[in-house]
């Protein structure tokens, strides 16, 4: 697994950080999230820090499992 663009354990990324890092692909990120929430209305968003080797990742999950797992990179994910 590759490393996230967000690596500071003390700082949870936010939407503004995504806009700056993903640039033109940020709209795709949000479109995917909206689609998942349309199909799974009770799903929750969660940033997860997996350690120094991986950094922060984002997942949308329901009560039992992760539905989608996204890793933000420099201008892509």
GIURWO-V62400 format. One record per backbone hydrogen bond with DSSP energy under -0.5 kcal/mol. CO is the residue of the C=O (numbers start at 1). NH is the residue of the N-H. If there is no record, write none. Layout:
CO;NH
CO;NH
This chain:
5;7
6;56
7;9
8;11
10;12
14;18
15;19
16;20
17;21
18;22
18;23
19;23
21;75
22;25
23;26
25;28
25;29
26;30
27;31
28;32
29;33
30;34
31;35
32;36
33;37
34;38
35;39
36;40
40;43
44;61
46;59
48;50
48;57
51;54
51;55
54;4
55;50
57;48
58;70
59;46
60;67
60;68
61;44
65;62
68;60
70;58
70;72
72;5
73;75
76;73
77;71
